[in-house]
Amino acid sequence: MLFDPQIFLEQLVNPAYLWGAFLSVGVAVFSLLIATVIGFFLALGRTSKKLFLVAPSHAYVWFFRALPALLVLLIMWNALPQLLPALRSDWYTPFLAASIGLGLVEAAFMAEIIRSALSSVDEGQALAGRALGLKPASVMIKVVLPQAIRTALPPTGNEFIGLIKYSSLASVISLRELLTTAQVGVNITFRYAEYYTVAIIYYLVIVTIITVVQSRVERKFLWTSKSVKRVDRTSRTSLNQLEEQK
């Protein structure tokens, strides 16, 4: 059976693939948002000196790093509705279950990325901000986070791309994302090459767009190195003046 260009072109512009790609990206976006929020607080907990914050954060990361994403999706869609009757309603869709499930798993990995990014910022930067009279929250937002974000962007981009691919696991809970769309067509026509090639092209286009956007966002954060150096120089001057006054 030879490759049929006509079938390939028909499927390439098929709205079903566009909708499947939209669902794949949508699940990845919402999952990453959930993971980033949870991961940020987990990272703060893991770097805290208070045991009641460190222990739960370590337990969360240990637990969800050990669980396969597929198992979490099955629990979210099949097991939880049995335990929580509210989840049996129409509002609890496969899209929502997949986004939350993957977000909970990804949060364990984002916690490590954010923790590493925060740890990469020299402690002197925070001290410099405090020397200028900034409050702890302002130091975190204006001094530490801009540098940490710049460090965390590359691995976060990789995690986002990974989530787009992991969204194909949501086929087990009836989400018709990109790969499932191709598989449905294959099951009907047995034209493997044409349908899978279309899926490959869509994935390549998605990843290419994400890579371009990521590179532009990374360039926007290049200013942080210059601004932080200015803060550091100013703070050192202030500290020197304080020492001279003593």
N, CA and C of each residue as an Amber inpcrd file, in Angstrom:
protein
   738
   0.8560000  -1.1920000   0.0000000   0.0000000   0.0000000   0.0000000
   0.8930000   1.2440000   0.0000000   0.8330000   2.0120000  -1.0710000
   1.6780000   3.1820000  -1.2190000   1.0920000   4.3830000  -0.4900000
   1.9660000   5.3360000  -0.2020000   1.5580000   6.5750000   0.4550000
   0.6530000   7.3530000  -0.4890000  -0.5270000   7.7480000  -0.0050000
  -1.5050000   8.4430000  -0.8350000  -1.4760000   9.9410000  -0.4980000
  -0.9130000  10.7840000  -1.3720000  -0.8280000  12.2210000  -1.0940000
  -2.1930000  12.8830000  -0.9350000  -3.1870000  12.3820000  -1.6390000
  -4.5060000  13.0000000  -1.5560000  -5.0980000  12.8240000  -0.1580000
  -5.0010000  11.6060000   0.3850000  -5.4890000  11.3630000   1.7440000
  -4.7180000  12.2250000   2.7380000  -3.4090000  12.3010000   2.5380000
  -2.5640000  13.0920000   3.4290000  -2.9930000  14.5600000   3.4380000
  -3.1970000  15.1590000   2.2470000  -3.5770000  16.5670000   2.1540000
  -4.9730000  16.8070000   2.7270000  -5.8770000  15.8600000   2.5120000
  -7.2300000  16.0000000   3.0650000  -7.2000000  16.0420000   4.5860000
  -6.3820000  15.1780000   5.1690000  -6.3020000  15.1400000   6.6250000
  -5.5090000  16.3120000   7.1920000  -4.5800000  16.8330000   6.4110000
  -3.7480000  17.9390000   6.8800000  -4.5990000  19.1800000   7.1580000
  -5.6690000  19.3630000   6.3810000  -6.5540000  20.5200000   6.5800000
  -7.8660000  20.1140000   7.2510000  -7.9000000  18.9320000   7.7950000
  -9.0980000  18.4490000   8.4740000  -9.2810000  19.2060000   9.7890000
 -10.4340000  19.8310000  10.0230000 -10.6590000  20.5790000  11.2780000
 -10.5110000  19.7130000  12.5240000 -10.7120000  18.4030000  12.3750000
 -10.5850000  17.5200000  13.5350000  -9.1730000  17.5500000  14.0970000
  -8.1710000  17.6540000  13.2210000  -6.7850000  17.7320000  13.6830000
  -6.5130000  19.0640000  14.3630000  -7.0790000  20.1400000  13.8090000
  -6.9100000  21.4450000  14.4400000  -7.5080000  21.4430000  15.8430000
  -8.6730000  20.8470000  15.9870000  -9.3090000  20.7710000  17.3050000
  -8.4970000  19.8790000  18.2400000  -7.9800000  18.7700000  17.7140000
  -7.1380000  17.9010000  18.5340000  -5.8780000  18.5960000  18.9960000
  -5.2560000  19.3780000  18.0940000  -4.0630000  20.1450000  18.4700000
  -4.4050000  21.1970000  19.5150000  -5.5630000  21.8450000  19.3670000
  -5.9990000  22.8400000  20.3400000  -6.1850000  22.2020000  21.7200000
  -6.7660000  21.0250000  21.7660000  -6.9570000  20.3400000  23.0490000
  -5.6170000  19.9470000  23.6700000  -4.6950000  19.4690000  22.8480000
  -3.3760000  19.0820000  23.3650000  -2.6530000  20.2770000  23.9800000
  -2.6570000  21.3960000  23.2550000  -1.9960000  22.6010000  23.7650000
  -2.7440000  23.1410000  24.9750000  -4.0690000  23.0960000  24.9320000
  -4.8680000  23.5970000  26.0530000  -4.6040000  22.8300000  27.3350000
  -4.5600000  21.5130000  27.2360000  -4.2570000  20.6890000  28.4070000
  -2.8680000  21.0190000  28.9400000  -1.9070000  21.1760000  28.0320000
  -0.5400000  21.4890000  28.4450000  -0.4620000  22.8410000  29.1400000
  -1.1720000  23.8480000  28.6100000  -1.1320000  25.1960000  29.2010000
  -1.7200000  25.1840000  30.6040000  -2.9220000  24.6190000  30.7520000
  -3.5630000  24.6040000  32.0650000  -2.7840000  23.7420000  33.0550000
  -2.2330000  22.6420000  32.5870000  -1.4290000  21.7930000  33.4660000
  -0.1920000  22.5270000  33.9540000   0.4550000  23.2590000  33.0380000
   1.6660000  23.9890000  33.4270000   1.3400000  25.1220000  34.3970000
   0.2100000  25.7900000  34.2000000  -0.1920000  26.8340000  35.1300000
  -0.4170000  26.2630000  36.5260000  -1.1300000  25.1550000  36.5960000
  -1.3650000  24.5010000  37.8870000  -0.0410000  24.0620000  38.5030000
   0.8050000  23.4580000  37.6970000   2.0830000  22.9500000  38.1900000
   2.9910000  24.0740000  38.6710000   2.9740000  25.2070000  37.9650000
   3.8470000  26.3190000  38.3480000   3.4180000  26.9270000  39.6780000
   2.1180000  27.1070000  39.8580000   1.6190000  27.6760000  41.1150000
   1.9280000  26.7500000  42.2830000   1.5630000  25.4780000  42.1400000
   1.8300000  24.5260000  43.2160000   3.3270000  24.3520000  43.4160000
   4.0670000  24.2490000  42.3020000   5.5120000  24.0460000  42.3810000
   6.2260000  25.1890000  43.0660000   5.7420000  26.4240000  42.8820000
   6.3740000  27.5730000  43.5230000   6.2850000  27.4660000  45.0430000
   5.0950000  27.1480000  45.5470000   4.9370000  27.0210000  46.9940000
   5.6640000  25.7870000  47.5340000   5.7210000  24.7330000  46.7390000
   6.5010000  23.5620000  47.1480000   7.9810000  23.9080000  47.2340000
   8.4630000  24.6940000  46.2730000   9.8650000  25.0940000  46.2810000
  10.1820000  25.9460000  47.5020000   9.2770000  26.8730000  47.8430000
   9.4750000  27.6720000  49.0480000   9.4730000  26.7910000  50.2890000
   8.5940000  25.7860000  50.2920000   8.5500000  24.8740000  51.4320000
   9.8050000  24.0410000  51.5620000  10.3220000  23.5750000  50.4240000
  11.5220000  22.7370000  50.4510000  12.7650000  23.5220000  50.8540000
  12.7700000  24.8230000  50.6140000  13.9160000  25.6440000  50.9970000
  13.7150000  26.3130000  52.3510000  12.5600000  26.0790000  52.9720000
  12.2840000  26.6840000  54.2700000  13.0780000  25.9880000  55.3830000
  13.2650000  26.6990000  56.4660000  13.9490000  26.1300000  57.6320000
  12.9590000  25.5880000  58.6520000  11.6740000  25.6780000  58.3210000
  10.6340000  25.2090000  59.2340000  10.1950000  23.8070000  58.8270000
  10.2470000  22.8760000  59.7770000   9.9730000  21.4730000  59.4820000
   8.5490000  21.2420000  59.0020000   7.5750000  22.0010000  59.5650000
   6.1760000  21.7840000  59.1740000   5.9110000  22.2120000  57.7310000
   6.8390000  22.9680000  57.1140000   6.7450000  23.3010000  55.6970000
   7.5890000  22.3690000  54.8410000   8.7290000  21.9660000  55.3660000
   9.6440000  21.1140000  54.6000000   9.0630000  19.7150000  54.4040000
   8.5250000  19.1330000  55.4600000   8.0460000  17.7460000  55.4060000
   6.9280000  17.5360000  54.3790000   5.8570000  18.3480000  54.3890000
   4.8070000  18.1480000  53.3820000   5.3060000  18.3680000  51.9540000
   6.2040000  19.3350000  51.7840000   6.7340000  19.6080000  50.4450000
   7.5510000  18.4370000  49.9310000   8.3990000  17.8860000  50.7840000
   9.1750000  16.7090000  50.3990000   8.2500000  15.5290000  50.0990000
   7.2010000  15.3530000  50.9230000   6.2830000  14.2330000  50.7400000
   5.5460000  14.3400000  49.4080000   5.1050000  15.5560000  49.0600000
   4.3930000  15.7570000  47.7870000   5.2960000  15.4070000  46.6120000
   6.5100000  15.9580000  46.6140000   7.4300000  15.7090000  45.5110000
   7.7560000  14.2250000  45.4070000   8.0210000  13.5910000  46.5440000
   8.3300000  12.1480000  46.5550000   7.1610000  11.3370000  46.0120000
   5.9390000  11.6760000  46.4190000   4.7630000  10.8970000  46.0490000
   4.4650000  10.9930000  44.5570000   4.3860000  12.2090000  44.0320000
   3.9760000  12.3710000  42.6420000   5.0930000  12.0890000  41.6490000
   6.3450000  12.1550000  42.0720000   7.4210000  11.7380000  41.1810000
   7.4310000  10.2230000  41.0090000   6.8470000   9.5310000  41.9670000
   6.8370000   8.0700000  41.9130000   5.6670000   7.5160000  41.1020000
   4.6130000   8.3200000  40.9370000   3.4120000   7.8180000  40.2660000
   3.4770000   8.0560000  38.7610000   3.1160000   7.0490000  37.9500000
   3.0090000   7.2780000  36.4950000   1.8630000   8.2400000  36.1930000
   2.0630000   9.0980000  35.2290000   1.0240000  10.0610000  34.8600000
  -0.2470000   9.3590000  34.4120000  -0.0950000   8.2280000  33.7310000
  -1.2710000   7.4780000  33.2650000  -2.1200000   7.0180000  34.4410000
  -1.4840000   6.5470000  35.4970000  -2.2160000   6.1010000  36.6830000
  -2.9630000   7.2580000  37.3280000  -2.3340000   8.4190000  37.3950000
  -2.9890000   9.5860000  37.9830000  -4.2160000   9.9790000  37.1640000
  -4.1110000   9.9230000  35.8410000  -5.2600000  10.2560000  34.9900000
  -6.4110000   9.2790000  35.2140000  -6.1030000   8.0070000  35.3400000
  -7.1500000   7.0150000  35.5910000  -7.8130000   7.2460000  36.9450000
  -7.0230000   7.6250000  37.9310000  -7.5910000   7.9240000  39.2530000
  -8.4850000   9.1550000  39.1770000  -8.0020000  10.1840000  38.4690000
  -8.7780000  11.4190000  38.3640000 -10.1270000  11.1930000  37.6730000
 -10.1530000  10.3220000  36.6740000 -11.3700000  10.1610000  35.8810000
 -12.2650000   9.0210000  36.3730000 -11.6690000   7.9450000  36.8730000
 -12.4570000   6.7710000  37.2550000 -12.6590000   6.6320000  38.7510000
 -11.6060000   6.8520000  39.5330000 -11.6880000   6.6050000  40.9700000
 -12.3110000   7.7760000  41.7390000 -11.8800000   8.9870000  41.4650000
 -12.3660000  10.1330000  42.2360000 -13.8790000  10.3220000  42.1420000
 -14.4970000  10.1880000  40.9510000 -15.9510000  10.3290000  40.9100000
 -16.6870000   9.3100000  41.7800000 -16.0920000   8.1570000  42.0210000
 -16.7120000   7.1960000  42.9280000 -16.6640000   7.6670000  44.3680000
 -15.6050000   8.4090000  44.7110000 -15.4450000   8.9030000  46.0770000
 -16.1270000  10.2470000  46.2890000 -16.1710000  11.0690000  45.2350000
 -16.7620000  12.4030000  45.3260000 -17.9220000  12.5180000  44.3370000
 -19.1620000  12.3930000  44.7950000 -20.3220000  12.4460000  43.8860000
 -20.3910000  13.7230000  43.0530000 -19.8340000  14.8340000  43.5510000
 -19.8980000  16.0910000  42.7980000 -19.1650000  15.9930000  41.4690000
 -18.1940000  15.0880000  41.3820000 -17.4170000  14.9430000  40.1540000
 -18.1440000  14.1150000  39.0970000 -19.3370000  13.6470000  39.4100000
 -20.1030000  12.8720000  38.4310000 -20.9500000  13.7730000  37.5280000
 -20.8880000  15.0550000  37.7570000 -21.6800000  16.0010000  36.9650000
 -21.0070000  16.2690000  35.6150000 -21.7760000  16.9220000  34.7340000
 -21.2790000  17.1930000  33.3860000 -20.1120000  18.1740000  33.3630000
 -19.9970000  19.0170000  34.3980000 -18.9290000  20.0180000  34.3930000
 -17.5480000  19.3770000  34.5090000 -17.5010000  18.1600000  35.0650000
 -16.2100000  17.4830000  35.2260000 -15.9000000  16.7270000  33.9370000
 -15.2390000  17.3930000  33.0230000 -14.9800000  16.8630000  31.6920000
 -13.6140000  16.1740000  31.6340000 -13.3620000  15.3630000  30.6010000
 -12.0290000  14.7720000  30.4300000 -10.9320000  15.8330000  30.3260000
 -11.2440000  16.9730000  29.7010000 -10.2560000  18.0540000  29.5980000
  -9.8470000  18.5550000  30.9770000 -10.8230000  18.7720000  31.8330000
 -10.5390000  19.2580000  33.1790000  -9.7870000  18.2120000  33.9950000
 -10.2220000  16.9650000  33.8990000  -9.5530000  15.8950000  34.6430000
  -8.1080000  15.7270000  34.1910000  -7.8810000  15.8010000  32.8740000
  -6.5210000  15.6590000  32.3510000  -5.6460000  16.8240000  32.7790000
  -6.1850000  18.0370000  32.7290000  -5.4060000  19.2210000  33.1040000
  -4.9950000  19.1650000  34.5670000  -5.9360000  18.8200000  35.4310000
  -5.6280000  18.7530000  36.8660000  -4.6720000  17.6030000  37.1540000
  -4.9520000  16.4360000  36.5660000  -4.1010000  15.2710000  36.8210000
  -2.6640000  15.4900000  36.3970000  -2.4690000  15.9580000  35.1720000
  -1.1160000  16.2230000  34.6970000  -0.4760000  17.3810000  35.4580000
  -1.2940000  18.3560000  35.8590000  -0.7720000  19.4730000  36.6310000
  -0.2460000  19.0350000  37.9840000  -0.9500000  18.1300000  38.6380000
  -0.4980000  17.6300000  39.9360000   0.8140000  16.8620000  39.8120000
   0.9380000  16.0670000  38.7540000   2.1800000  15.3160000  38.5390000
   3.3200000  16.2600000  38.1850000   3.0440000  17.1830000  37.2850000
   4.0900000  18.0970000  36.8260000   4.5540000  19.0280000  37.9300000
   3.6890000  19.3140000  38.9070000   4.0620000  20.2040000  40.0060000
   5.2750000  19.6850000  40.7630000   5.3960000  18.3640000  40.8700000
   6.5500000  17.7900000  41.5660000   7.8460000  18.1060000  40.8360000
   7.7970000  18.1330000  39.5140000   8.9980000  18.4290000  38.7260000
   9.2490000  19.9390000  38.6560000   8.1670000  20.7250000  38.5730000
   8.3310000  22.1750000  38.5610000   8.8770000  22.6610000  39.8980000
   8.5220000  21.9860000  40.9760000   9.0470000  22.3680000  42.2890000
  10.5660000  22.2830000  42.2990000  11.1130000  21.2500000  41.6800000
  12.5630000  21.1000000  41.6410000  13.2070000  22.1440000  40.7310000
  12.5450000  22.4500000  39.6160000  13.0680000  23.4750000  38.7110000
  13.0880000  24.8300000  39.3990000  11.9750000  25.1780000  40.0530000
  11.8890000  26.4750000  40.7200000  12.8390000  26.5310000  41.9080000
  12.9400000  25.4450000  42.6570000  13.8660000  25.4160000  43.7960000
  15.3000000  25.6310000  43.3340000  15.6770000  24.9700000  42.2510000
  17.0250000  25.1520000  41.7160000  17.2380000  26.5700000  41.2280000
  16.2150000  27.1420000  40.5870000  16.3290000  28.5110000  40.0820000
  16.4740000  29.5070000  41.2360000  15.6860000  29.3240000  42.2900000
  15.7890000  30.2150000  43.4440000  17.1440000  30.0680000  44.1370000
  17.6360000  28.8370000  44.1970000  18.9220000  28.5850000  44.8510000
  20.0840000  29.1590000  44.0410000  19.8790000  29.3240000  42.7260000
  20.9570000  29.8450000  41.8870000  21.2020000  31.3320000  42.1010000
  20.2390000  32.0100000  42.7210000  20.3870000  33.4420000  42.9920000
  21.2460000  33.6120000  44.2400000  22.3060000  34.3630000  44.1060000
  23.2240000  34.5680000  45.2280000  22.4910000  35.2030000  46.4120000
  22.7630000  34.6890000  47.6090000  22.1050000  35.2230000  48.8000000
  22.4280000  36.6950000  49.0100000  23.5690000  37.1200000  48.4930000
  23.9320000  38.5250000  48.6170000  22.9620000  39.4470000  47.9200000
  22.2640000  38.9360000  46.8860000  21.2830000  39.7580000  46.1850000
  20.1240000  40.1260000  47.1100000  19.6440000  39.1370000  47.8800000
  18.5630000  39.4080000  48.8250000  19.0230000  40.3530000  49.9320000
  20.2380000  40.1320000  50.4110000  20.7780000  41.0290000  51.4330000
  20.9320000  42.4410000  50.8970000  21.3300000  42.5320000  49.6210000
  21.4740000  43.8530000  49.0020000  20.1300000  44.5550000  48.9270000
  19.0950000  43.8270000  48.5740000  17.7640000  44.4110000  48.5130000
  17.2840000  44.8760000  49.8730000  17.5640000  44.0850000  50.8980000
  17.1860000  44.4800000  52.2580000  17.9590000  45.7110000  52.6970000
  19.2340000  45.8060000  52.2680000  20.0490000  46.9700000  52.6290000
  19.5000000  48.2460000  52.0130000  18.8080000  48.1070000  50.8870000
  18.2000000  49.2760000  50.2460000  16.8430000  49.6160000  50.8340000
  16.4130000  48.8480000  51.8210000  15.1480000  49.1400000  52.4880000
  13.9500000  48.4100000  51.9310000  14.1670000  47.4370000  51.0580000
  13.0460000  46.6810000  50.4960000  12.5230000  45.6710000  51.5100000
  11.2280000  45.4640000  51.5010000  10.6190000  44.4620000  52.3580000
  10.8880000  43.0700000  51.7690000  10.7740000  42.0010000  52.5760000
  11.0500000  40.6430000  52.0620000  10.2470000  40.2970000  50.8090000
   8.9610000  40.6720000  50.7930000   8.1390000  40.3730000  49.6160000
   8.6430000  41.1280000  48.3910000   9.0440000  42.3730000  48.5910000
   9.5720000  43.1710000  47.4770000  10.9030000  42.6310000  46.9930000
  11.7130000  42.1470000  47.9300000  12.9900000  41.5400000  47.5460000
  12.7470000  40.3210000  46.6610000  11.7620000  39.5000000  47.0510000
  11.4480000  38.3070000  46.2650000  10.9500000  38.6780000  44.8760000
  10.0550000  39.6630000  44.7870000   9.4240000  40.0150000  43.5140000
  10.3670000  40.7920000  42.5980000  11.1190000  41.7450000  43.1640000
  11.9130000  42.6530000  42.3490000  13.3550000  42.2070000  42.1340000
  13.8830000  41.3920000  43.0410000  15.2970000  41.0110000  42.9460000
  15.4760000  39.5310000  42.6380000  14.8520000  38.6750000  43.4420000
  15.1110000  37.2360000  43.3290000  14.3640000  36.6110000  42.1520000
  13.0530000  36.8780000  42.0460000  12.2490000  36.2230000  41.0140000
  12.7010000  36.5380000  39.5880000  13.0150000  37.7860000  39.2350000
  13.4670000  38.0310000  37.8620000  14.6790000  37.1960000  37.4740000
  15.6230000  37.0250000  38.3960000  16.7990000  36.2040000  38.1010000
  16.4360000  34.7230000  38.0620000  15.5530000  34.3080000  38.9780000
  15.1580000  32.9060000  39.0180000  14.3560000  32.5160000  37.7820000
  13.4860000  33.4170000  37.3300000  12.6810000  33.1310000  36.1410000
  13.5780000  32.9260000  34.9320000  14.5750000  33.7890000  34.8050000
  15.4990000  33.6520000  33.6710000  16.1860000  32.2940000  33.6830000
  16.5240000  31.7980000  34.8790000  17.1680000  30.4830000  34.9920000
  16.1850000  29.3560000  34.7430000  14.9380000  29.5490000  35.1630000
  13.9490000  28.4720000  35.0770000  13.2930000  28.3630000  33.7010000
  13.4060000  29.3870000  32.8600000  12.6970000  29.3760000  31.5830000
  13.0670000  28.2090000  30.6670000  14.3630000  27.9350000  30.4270000
  14.6810000  26.8140000  29.5130000  14.1160000  25.4690000  29.9530000
  14.3270000  25.0470000  31.2250000  13.7410000  23.7560000  31.6150000
  12.2170000  23.7820000  31.6470000  11.6320000  24.9540000  31.9440000
  10.1710000  25.0430000  31.9380000   9.6280000  24.8760000  30.5250000
  10.3330000  25.4520000  29.5450000   9.9340000  25.2470000  28.1510000
   9.9820000  23.7850000  27.7570000  11.0010000  23.0810000  28.2170000
  11.0880000  21.6460000  27.9310000   9.9390000  20.8800000  28.5760000
   9.5930000  21.2790000  29.8150000   8.4800000  20.6180000  30.4960000
   7.1640000  20.8740000  29.7740000   7.0020000  22.0750000  29.2290000
   5.7780000  22.3960000  28.4970000   5.6500000  21.5410000  27.2420000
   6.7490000  21.3930000  26.5350000   6.7400000  20.5310000  25.3540000
   6.4260000  19.0950000  25.7500000   7.0100000  18.6570000  26.8670000
   6.7160000  17.3130000  27.3500000   5.2540000  17.1340000  27.7000000
   4.6280000  18.1720000  28.2820000   3.2100000  18.0780000  28.6280000
   2.3350000  17.9450000  27.3910000   2.7300000  18.6050000  26.2990000
   1.9560000  18.4650000  25.0610000   1.9680000  17.0080000  24.6040000
   3.1060000  16.3720000  24.7400000   3.1930000  14.9580000  24.3520000
   2.4750000  14.0650000  25.3600000   2.5830000  14.4050000  26.6540000
   1.8990000  13.6080000  27.6730000   0.3900000  13.7180000  27.5650000
  -0.0900000  14.7930000  26.9270000  -1.5420000  14.9400000  26.7830000
  -2.1460000  13.7910000  25.9840000  -1.3090000  13.0970000  25.1990000
  -1.8230000  11.9480000  24.4420000  -2.2810000  10.8320000  25.3830000
  -1.7680000  10.8240000  26.6240000  -2.2100000   9.8240000  27.5970000
  -3.6780000   9.9970000  27.9570000  -4.1840000  11.2170000  27.7560000
  -5.5730000  11.4990000  28.1160000  -6.5650000  10.7670000  27.2260000
  -6.0820000  10.0730000  26.2130000  -6.9900000   9.2690000  25.3820000
  -7.6680000   8.1820000  26.2080000  -7.0210000   7.7640000  27.3040000
  -7.6090000   6.6990000  28.1380000  -8.8120000   7.2070000  28.9230000
  -8.9820000   8.5330000  29.0160000 -10.1520000   9.0710000  29.7080000
 -11.0620000   9.8070000  28.7170000 -10.9920000   9.3720000  27.4620000
 -11.9300000   9.8120000  26.4120000 -11.6880000  11.2270000  25.9050000
 -10.4740000  11.7590000  26.0900000 -10.1620000  13.0620000  25.5170000
  -9.6100000  12.8520000  24.1090000 -10.2530000  13.4390000  23.1260000
  -9.8530000  13.2370000  21.7340000  -8.8640000  14.3230000  21.3200000
  -7.6270000  14.2130000  21.8200000  -6.5920000  15.1800000  21.4800000
  -5.9500000  14.8070000  20.1440000  -4.7840000  15.3710000  19.8710000
  -4.1890000  15.2590000  18.5370000  -3.8850000  13.8220000  18.1370000
  -3.1560000  13.1010000  18.9640000  -2.7740000  11.7370000  18.6050000
  -3.9860000  10.8200000  18.5260000  -4.9520000  11.0200000  19.4170000
  -6.1700000  10.2040000  19.3760000  -6.9480000  10.4500000  18.0940000
  -6.9420000  11.6910000  17.6200000  -7.6060000  12.0110000  16.3520000
  -6.9930000  11.2110000  15.2080000  -5.6680000  11.1480000  15.1870000
  -4.9990000  10.3600000  14.1430000  -5.3090000   8.8760000  14.3070000
  -5.3330000   8.3970000  15.5500000  -5.5740000   6.9840000  15.7860000
  -6.9810000   6.5710000  15.3740000  -7.9440000   7.4490000  15.6000000
  -9.3180000   7.1530000  15.1820000  -9.3810000   6.9890000  13.6700000
  -8.7250000   7.8790000  12.9470000  -8.7000000   7.7670000  11.4900000
  -8.0190000   6.4940000  11.0310000  -6.9470000   6.1070000  11.7070000
  -6.2390000   4.8710000  11.3580000  -7.1400000   3.6550000  11.5820000
  -7.8700000   3.6690000  12.6890000  -8.7450000   2.5340000  12.9970000
  -9.8450000   2.3550000  11.9510000 -10.2320000   3.4560000  11.3020000
 -11.2950000   3.3810000  10.2980000 -10.7450000   2.9920000   8.9290000
  -9.6070000   3.5680000   8.5470000  -9.1020000   3.4130000   7.1860000
  -7.8850000   2.4840000   7.0640000  -7.2080000   2.2370000   8.1810000
  -5.9600000   1.4630000   8.1950000  -4.8610000   2.1160000   7.3370000
  -4.9660000   3.4390000   7.1550000  -3.9340000   4.1920000   6.4490000
  -2.9800000   4.7980000   7.4940000  -2.0530000   4.0040000   7.9380000
  -1.1650000   4.4130000   9.0250000  -0.2600000   5.5760000   8.6180000
   0.3870000   5.4550000   7.4740000   1.4020000   6.4300000   7.0770000
   0.8180000   7.8310000   6.9380000  -0.3020000   7.9540000   6.2600000
  -0.8640000   9.2710000   5.9950000  -1.3270000   9.9560000   7.2870000
  -2.0650000   9.2260000   8.1160000  -2.6290000   9.8330000   9.3320000
  -1.5400000  10.1540000  10.3570000  -0.5880000   9.2470000  10.5280000
   0.4780000   9.5030000  11.4930000   1.4230000  10.6040000  11.0110000
   1.6110000  10.7090000   9.7060000   2.4480000  11.7890000   9.1730000
   1.8190000  13.1460000   9.4410000   0.5050000  13.2320000   9.3010000
  -0.1950000  14.4790000   9.6170000   0.0050000  14.8340000  11.0880000
  -0.1080000  13.8430000  11.9720000   0.1020000  14.0900000  13.3980000
   1.5240000  14.5800000  13.6660000   2.4910000  13.9860000  12.9920000
   3.8920000  14.4090000  13.1550000   4.0610000  15.8690000  12.7630000
   3.4650000  16.2590000  11.6410000   3.5980000  17.6400000  11.1720000
   2.9880000  18.6180000  12.1740000   1.8140000  18.2680000  12.7050000
   1.1850000  19.1450000  13.6880000   2.0510000  19.2910000  14.9320000
   2.6110000  18.1860000  15.4130000   3.4820000  18.2550000  16.5880000
   4.7180000  19.1070000  16.2950000   5.2930000  18.9470000  15.1050000
   6.4700000  19.7340000  14.7480000   6.1560000  21.2230000  14.6860000
   5.0100000  21.5690000  14.1270000   4.6100000  22.9730000  14.0470000
   4.4080000  23.5480000  15.4510000   3.7340000  22.7940000  16.3030000
   3.4770000  23.2630000  17.6730000   4.7830000  23.5020000  18.4160000
   5.6810000  22.5250000  18.3510000   6.9570000  22.6400000  19.0750000
   7.8020000  23.7780000  18.5080000   7.7670000  23.9610000  17.2000000
   8.5200000  25.0590000  16.5830000   8.0270000  26.4090000  17.0770000
   6.7130000  26.5840000  17.1200000   6.1350000  27.8460000  17.6040000
   6.5260000  28.0810000  19.0600000   6.4300000  27.0440000  19.8800000
   6.7820000  27.1720000  21.2980000   8.2540000  27.5410000  21.4510000
   9.1080000  26.9250000  20.6600000  10.5450000  27.2110000  20.7350000
  10.8400000  28.6640000  20.3790000  10.1790000  29.1730000  19.3450000
  10.3830000  30.5750000  18.9380000   9.9080000  31.5250000  20.0340000
   8.7160000  31.2510000  20.5720000   8.1790000  32.1010000  21.6330000
   9.0820000  32.0620000  22.8540000   9.5530000  30.8640000  23.2050000
  10.4180000  30.7270000  24.3750000  11.7020000  31.5350000  24.2140000
  12.3030000  31.4760000  23.0230000  13.5500000  32.2170000  22.8010000
  13.3310000  33.7190000  22.9260000  12.1810000  34.2050000  22.4580000
  11.8890000  35.6360000  22.5680000  11.6450000  36.0370000  24.0150000
  10.9580000  35.1920000  24.7660000  10.7250000  35.4920000  26.1790000
  12.0380000  35.5060000  26.9440000  12.9260000  34.5670000  26.6240000
  14.2300000  34.5270000  27.2990000  15.0220000  35.7990000  27.0320000
  14.9300000  36.3250000  25.8030000  15.6480000  37.5600000  25.4890000
  15.1010000  38.7440000  26.2720000  13.8030000  38.7320000  26.5690000
  13.2200000  39.8260000  27.3380000  13.7260000  39.8520000  28.7740000
  14.2110000  38.7160000  29.2570000  14.6970000  38.6550000  30.6270000
  16.1950000  38.9000000  30.7190000  16.8260000  39.2390000  29.6070000
  18.2510000  39.5440000  29.6630000  18.5260000  40.8230000  30.4340000
  17.5220000  41.6960000  30.5170000  17.7080000  42.9590000  31.2210000
  17.9490000  42.7380000  32.6990000  17.5080000  41.5980000  33.2420000
  17.6030000  41.3840000  34.6820000  19.0470000  41.3630000  35.1520000
  19.9340000  40.8130000  34.3180000  21.3260000  40.7390000  34.7460000
  21.9120000  42.1370000  34.9240000  21.5610000  43.0810000  34.0190000
  22.0850000  44.4370000  34.1310000  21.4690000  45.1730000  35.3190000
  20.1440000  45.0170000  35.4890000  19.4940000  45.7340000  36.5810000
  19.9430000  45.2100000  37.9300000  20.1430000  43.8920000  38.0340000
  20.5710000  43.3150000  39.2930000  21.9840000  43.7600000  39.6260000
  22.8220000  43.8680000  38.6050000  24.1830000  44.3490000  38.8520000
  24.1620000  45.7710000  39.3840000  23.2420000  46.5920000  38.8520000
  23.1420000  47.9580000  39.3540000  22.6840000  47.9670000  40.8010000
  21.7040000  47.1130000  41.1270000  21.2450000  47.0090000  42.5120000
  22.3780000  46.5610000  43.4110000  23.1530000  45.5960000  42.9340000
  24.2520000  45.0750000  43.7330000  25.3000000  46.1610000  43.9830000
  25.6420000  46.9250000  42.9340000  26.6290000  47.9890000  43.1060000
  26.1200000  49.0570000  44.0690000  24.8360000  49.4250000  43.9310000
  24.2650000  50.4350000  44.8150000  24.2500000  49.9620000  46.2600000
  23.8760000  48.6820000  46.4370000  23.8080000  48.1380000  47.7920000
  25.1870000  48.0620000  48.4240000  26.1770000  47.7040000  47.6370000
  27.5290000  47.6500000  48.1690000  28.0000000  49.0440000  48.5910000
  27.6310000  50.0410000  47.8050000  27.9850000  51.4160000  48.1650000
  27.3130000  51.8180000  49.4710000  26.0260000  51.4250000  49.6060000
  25.2990000  51.7540000  50.8290000  25.9170000  51.0700000  52.0370000
  26.2790000  49.7970000  51.8630000  26.8950000  49.0610000  52.9560000
  28.2300000  49.6740000  53.3360000  29.0030000  50.0760000  52.3450000
  30.2970000  50.6990000  52.6340000  30.1170000  52.0080000  53.3890000
  29.0970000  52.7740000  52.9930000  28.8410000  54.0370000  53.6970000
  28.4260000  53.8020000  55.1350000  27.6170000  52.7370000  55.3470000
  27.2190000  52.4200000  56.7090000  28.4120000  52.0200000  57.5590000
  29.3160000  51.2430000  56.9670000  30.5140000  50.8240000  57.7030000
  31.4050000  52.0270000  58.0370000  31.5110000  52.9950000  57.0920000
  32.3210000  54.1840000  57.3370000  31.7340000  55.0350000  58.4560000
  30.3830000  55.1030000  58.5060000  29.7400000  55.8690000  59.5580000
  29.9780000  55.2630000  60.9250000  30.0840000  53.9320000  60.9480000
  30.3820000  53.2740000  62.2220000  31.8090000  53.5980000  62.6570000
